[in-house]
Amino acid sequence: MLNYFDNLSTNASVESFNPKIKKN
C-alpha cells in the first residue's frame, strides 16, 4: 500500500517536470 502512494507522488513529480510524459 505504501508503494502505491509512493508511485502516485513519483508520477506527479514526473508530470510536473515533464508535462509531455504521462503515465496512466
Helices and strands as residue ranges (DSSP letters): H 2-17
